[in-house]
Amino acid sequence: MIHIAIFGSGRGSNFKAIVDAVERGRITGARIRLVLSNNSQAGILDLARTHGIPAVHLSRKQFADEGEYVNALLDVLRAHEANFIALAGYMKRVPPPVIAVYRNRIINIHPALLPKFGGQGMYGIHVHEAVIAAGESVSGATVHMVDEEYDRGAIVLQKSVPVADNDTPETLAARVLAIEHEIYPEAIRLLAQAENPLS
Ligand code: GRF
């Protein structure tokens, strides 16, 4: 069984897609144990409460130094028995000691076809602006493992969408988001099944 902590900073539409898939029984072998946000006002925390999932606000700013912050983060994860982390619109760097403890057990979703259009500065609408500026005819979304380098971990699942000639970054973002909501629950389903093939 994978026990997931979802980290997010914003509205939480990917979390919503995942929790819906779990509640509908589409993902067996996975439970969402908590949602964590660096932003106390994030919609994702309200959404978690709506679904009866513990919602935790935890930010580096609450702590005197990085070490205390890392310890608090690991304590929260342990207290909720999370053995897996899914980043869903999380705008902060995951501290390296947390990546080390959860090695190969942290995934992220990125709104482009990695390894293209990834790395520092490639987030949100900037990704879609860059895809259109580069004249790409195809974009998409990628679920990947998280390691110490931004957007560079092993790819778990990818799906493409066409880029239309008249796309704006916003219309492309909406088309990509729709497939994010397909592939993120599907990636979690596959990873949970790989962990326990008989469930
Ligand atoms: C998504 O586009 C995701 O690819 C990116 O951040 C956005 C989060 O959206 N990493 P939401 O909070 O899941 O709605």
Residues whose N, C-alpha, C, O or C-beta is under 5 A from the ligand:
A	BS01	GRF	G10 R11 G12 S13 N14 F15 A88 G89 I109 H110 P111
